[in-house]
Every structure is written in structure tokens, then in C-alpha cells.
Amino acid sequence: MSELAWLAVDWGTTNVRVWAMGATDQVLDARTSADGMARLGGDRDAFARAFQELIAGWSGPRPLPAVVCGMAGGREGWQEAPYAPVGRPLDALADLAVRVEIADRGLDVRILPGVSQDDPPDVMRGEETKLLGLGPVSGLVVMPGTHPKWVRLEQGRLRRFHTAMTGEVFAAIASHTMLRHTLTGDGFDLDAFAAAILDAKAAPERLLTRAFGLRASDVLGHVEPAVARGRLSGWLTGLEIEDCLHRLDADKFVLLVGGRDQTARYRRAFAHYGITAEQHDADALTIRGLVSARSRLFPELPAAG
Amino acid sequence: MSELAWLAVDWGTTNVRVWAMGATDQVLDARTSADGMARLGGDRDAFARAFQELIAGWSGPRPLPAVVCGMAGGREGWQEAPYAPVGRPLDALADLAVRVEIADRGLDVRILPGVSQDDPPDVMRGEETKLLGLGPVSGLVVMPGTHPKWVRLEQGRLRRFHTAMTGEVFAAIASHTMLRHTLTGDGFDLDAFAAAILDAKAAPERLLTRAFGLRASDVLGHVEPAVARGRLSGWLTGLEIEDCLHRLDADKFVLLVGGRDQTARYRRAFAHYGITAEQHDADALTIRGLVSARSRLFPELPAAG
């Protein structure tokens, strides 16, 4: 790979993803490992070793630039990149990047900051780079996931955001309560999900009795696991939508960032609200955001090695 | 213990409790073991063995009557005692008790049924016996716990009830999400809890963003674990109260059944609603309920052995 010019890196909680980038910011190759923050957290040397292993065999200029977003910049990460406050233009985040102190002189690693908000207290690490990848747009951005984020953008500035624990609470209930006997497998009934969105809209406070009722229904008769999963997910996601949509001033059009299955669910939910969504692929946005940061951190790429 | 006349048994999910009872229904002795339904579930012989071990050394008449309530009557229990439908007088539940087929001719074990409700689907096993212990009263009964139950009683008839997953969802979030780093220890700030009850009353749909915000606050500064636990518990309990109180037609007076710490939290929450609560000890009610069932199942106790 003689044309390798720099490395784009998304270091998440469970995975780390690296893209080999060319001199014109084209993707040459990609690799993934499970050495996420959750596995390495707190051990800086482990981050360095994991990174070396991940890029083994790729040769480029020395020092090889690497631009990193995500949890690697957390307090328990590779090296802390303190949060930037909300309100700044996203394309200026790169100015707050931290240079990793690393023994290997062949690498020049910069970690991008996350973004924090004081009121209400909230944080993100990694999503800001996807938002940067959207360019200087205005609108309401919805990013489904373990911790879905709802973001109000104004001409490329992050004005306000809210994070919900939807995905993680679903997983905790599905695996660590008596509902595990009802929520088996990984089927997902989209109609049951859509109906549950309406339940939550009508009476969000019923979440905890609905959850028990799901188990009771299964004990008294039988509930298909895929239907049960759809319902619980809909009751939780419905809370999130009722909450975030109104706090960020509902639009009839949102930018939806994520994978196909997740975004299909949100589309279905949004239909109840008369909202249309424009879909954006999360990885593509991450790469675009890292390219934007690269152009600021390393405006002149070194000649290929 | 020459005067042992019968055994009162509460077989729960995590524990089994047995009381040695005299001929005038006085408590002579009590024992507890961790052989709850969760440990033995699905193995009928294990229930019989666990029971023999628990009462080892106690001698009484043969056959010795035993009246059991709780999960021992579940589908995965000692022997299934099908649910009775809501609406029946509680003191008639004993008529639906199931006699356990047991090899030991020295025991005569009867398991009381639980109560089920079709709309909304709900079930209880064990709480109905506490309610029976209240006598032929009317009113709104609140029973805190892993699965808190809210019950509308009318002259000793169970008219309607709702179960929330409050306690179990709290435990799942506290132990199996990233909030475990914030919710350490077992401290509990009652003021934080009370404030969170008001949060939930004002905007129940914010549960999932509040939960994430708790972690964010801790990352950005520091939140005392006891305060964090109080808040999360208050947000969940607040949902439960908003939900159940209105569905069962709020009274300004409730009967509160449970241990001291739990009921203290509910008292504090009820103060926001102008509700006063009369406290009842859960174990005392269970014994009274089992005594009531005993008088129907074994109207004449055998002479002491």
C-alpha cells in the first residue's frame, strides 16, 4: 500500500475501526478489532499496543498522521482530550485535538475532543465527528444506538443535544430481569414496535407496569418473543421521542444517522408524528468528519513513503 | 416444641420462610432459607427436600398441616396452584388451594393460589395472602418491593391491581449499565429521591435522558453515589406513582405494606400528593393471611403430637 498517507480512526466503547487513507482522502483499506475502550480502559500502553497491532503491515510516511475520534479521548482512554463546550463550530473542534505521547516516532496521533453540555448535563464522544461529517447544515439530527443522541445543529454549530439511555436500558431489562424469559432470541416485530410508540405517546408514565404486564401476558398465555421485544423497545423509544422531540422543538424533517435496521424503526415511529427522515450512513459520516479534521490538523500531508 | 400444631410457609422467589404455629395460631418459632423458587424452580423433588431440611427437628402431629403461599404454587414451583381471577373474596382463596402430592405421609401440604387479572394482564403470588391478612377492608393498598403492587380492595375483595417493575428495573440499571460506575455502594439520599419524584410527576417521559444525564453529571463533575441512587429510584418510583395512583382513582389515604426503609420512601413521595399512609408490616400480614387460610383448610387442628 504505497500510497497510504494517513490513518482515520474511530475508537468506540466496544470496537476500534481504522481506515487507511490516501493522499486525496480516499479510503484504501479498513480494519476493525474488538479492542474497544471497554476492554482497554485505564491502560494507556494497551491502547498503543492495540493500535500497533491493528495497523501492522501497513506502511506509509514517517511520521504517519493518525486522526482519532471517540472514547480513546476519554478519561480512561488512550490520552484524555477534554470536552469542548456546545456552541462552537464543529469544524473548529480539531483545534482542541490532543497529541498522544507515544514512544513510536513513526506515528503522529491526534485525538479529537468530545463535546459537553452543562444544562442539562450531557456528553458525547465520537458523534461530534459524524456531525462534522454532515457539513455546515442546520436541522434536527437523530442518532439511534445504545445511547441515542438528538442534536440541534445550526449552520454546523452544535447548539443543544440530549442523550437517552434507550438501547442500554433495553439490553439490561432484556438480559437481567425476569423479562429475559419472555424476550428470548433476537426477533423484532416492527408492527408491535409501532403500536408501542403510540402507547408511550399516550401515557409515558405507564412504562413500568407495561413491562410487568408483558411478563404477565406471557405467563397467562403466550407472547411471541419478537412481539415482546418490539413492544418493550417501542415503549422505551416512545419515551425518548416524546422527550427529545419536544425539547428540541419538533421539526417535520430530521436527519437520521445510523444503520439500516435501527433507522427503519425510527422511520416507522416518526410516521406517527408526520416526520420524514433523510438517512445518512454513520461510517461514511465518521470518515467525512475525520477527513475534515485531518485537513485542519495536517493541512499538508507528507509525501507517500 | 411439643405444642407445634401446623406450619405457615411463605415461599418466595429468593427465600422461603416457615413459621412453627401453635394450636391457638401463635408463632412458636421461625426459620428462613435461601431455597427460593429461583434456586429450585422446575425441580419438584428439590422443593420437598428443601422443605424437609428447613423443618428438621420440629415435631408435631402426623400428618402435620402446612399452609403455603407464594411462588411454590407457580408453574415452575413445587406444585402448580392455578391463579384465581380478581374479584373473588380473598377469604375464599383457600378453597382453591392445591394439595401437594408428597411421599412423606407425615405432612399435609396445601398451596394457596395466586391471583390473575386479564385486563390489563397482571399476576400476583404471595401478595394476595398479605391482603387476606388485612381483613375485610376497603381502600388502596400499596406494596413496595422488587415488583411493587397497587391494589384496590373493596370489603376484602380484590377489585383491580397493577404491578410495576420498579425495583427490578432499578437493580438492572444499577448493576448492568454504565451507571454502575455512578451508582456504587448502597447509600440512599432521601431528599434526592423526593426531588426526583417531583421531576417524574412533571415530565415522566424524561426518564431515559435523565438517566444518561446522571452519568454525564458524574463524568463532568462528581455526583455522590447516594444522591445518584436516590435520584434514579425517585425517577422510577415517580413513574410508578403517577401511573398507578391515577389508574386506581387516587385516595388521600393508603395502606402501605412493607419494611421500614421502603415504606419511608413511599411516605416521602406521598407527601407531594397530600396522601397519608397507614403502615403495615409485611410478615405480620403474611402470617395473619396464612392463619385465615388455615382456619378454612384445617378448621380443626389435630391434637399436639
Contacts between the chains, C-beta under 8 A, distances in Angstrom:
chain1	res1	chain2	res2	distance
A	75	B	219	7.4
A	83	B	220	7.5
A	116	B	216	7.5
A	116	B	220	5.8
A	117	B	216	8.0
A	118	B	220	7.5
A	120	B	209	7.3
A	120	B	213	5.1
A	121	B	213	5.0
A	121	B	216	4.3
A	121	B	217	4.2
A	121	B	220	5.7
A	122	B	212	7.0
A	122	B	213	6.1
A	122	B	216	4.9
A	123	B	216	4.7
A	123	B	219	5.7
A	123	B	220	6.7
A	147	B	212	6.1
A	162	B	209	5.0
A	163	B	209	6.5
A	163	B	212	4.4
A	163	B	213	7.7
A	163	B	216	7.2
A	164	B	208	3.9
A	164	B	209	4.9
A	164	B	211	7.9
A	164	B	212	6.0
A	165	B	173	7.8
A	165	B	177	6.7
A	165	B	179	7.8
A	165	B	208	4.9
A	165	B	209	7.8
A	165	B	211	4.5
A	165	B	212	4.8
A	166	B	208	5.3
A	168	B	177	4.7
A	168	B	178	6.9
A	169	B	169	7.8
A	169	B	173	6.3
A	169	B	177	6.8
A	169	B	208	6.3
A	169	B	211	7.0
A	171	B	176	7.8
A	171	B	177	8.0
A	172	B	172	4.2
A	172	B	173	5.7
A	172	B	176	4.4
A	172	B	177	5.2
A	173	B	165	7.8
A	173	B	169	6.3
A	173	B	172	5.7
A	175	B	176	7.0
A	176	B	171	7.8
A	176	B	172	4.3
A	176	B	175	7.0
A	176	B	176	4.7
A	177	B	165	6.7
A	177	B	168	4.7
A	177	B	169	6.8
A	177	B	171	8.0
A	177	B	172	5.2
A	178	B	168	6.9
A	179	B	165	7.8
A	200	B	205	7.6
A	203	B	243	7.5
A	204	B	204	4.9
A	204	B	205	3.9
A	204	B	207	7.9
A	204	B	239	8.0
A	205	B	200	7.6
A	205	B	204	3.9
A	205	B	239	5.0
A	205	B	242	4.2
A	205	B	243	4.4
A	206	B	243	5.0
A	207	B	204	7.9
A	207	B	207	7.0
A	207	B	239	5.9
A	207	B	243	8.0
A	208	B	164	3.9
A	208	B	165	4.8
A	208	B	166	5.4
A	208	B	169	6.3
A	208	B	236	6.7
A	208	B	239	5.6
A	208	B	240	5.4
A	208	B	243	7.0
A	209	B	120	7.3
A	209	B	162	5.0
A	209	B	163	6.5
A	209	B	164	4.9
A	209	B	165	7.8
A	209	B	240	7.4
A	209	B	243	5.6
A	209	B	244	6.8
A	211	B	164	8.0
A	211	B	165	4.5
A	211	B	169	7.0
A	212	B	122	7.0
A	212	B	147	6.1
A	212	B	163	4.4
A	212	B	164	6.1
A	212	B	165	4.8
A	213	B	120	5.1
A	213	B	121	5.0
A	213	B	122	6.1
A	213	B	163	7.7
A	216	B	116	7.6
A	216	B	117	7.9
A	216	B	121	4.3
A	216	B	122	4.9
A	216	B	123	4.7
A	216	B	163	7.2
A	217	B	121	4.2
A	219	B	75	7.5
A	219	B	123	5.7
A	220	B	83	7.6
A	220	B	116	5.9
A	220	B	118	7.5
A	220	B	121	5.7
A	220	B	123	6.7
A	236	B	208	6.7
A	239	B	204	8.0
A	239	B	205	5.0
A	239	B	207	5.9
A	239	B	208	5.6
A	240	B	208	5.4
A	240	B	209	7.4
A	242	B	205	4.2
A	243	B	203	7.5
A	243	B	205	4.5
A	243	B	206	5.0
A	243	B	207	8.0
A	243	B	208	7.0
A	243	B	209	5.6
A	244	B	209	6.8
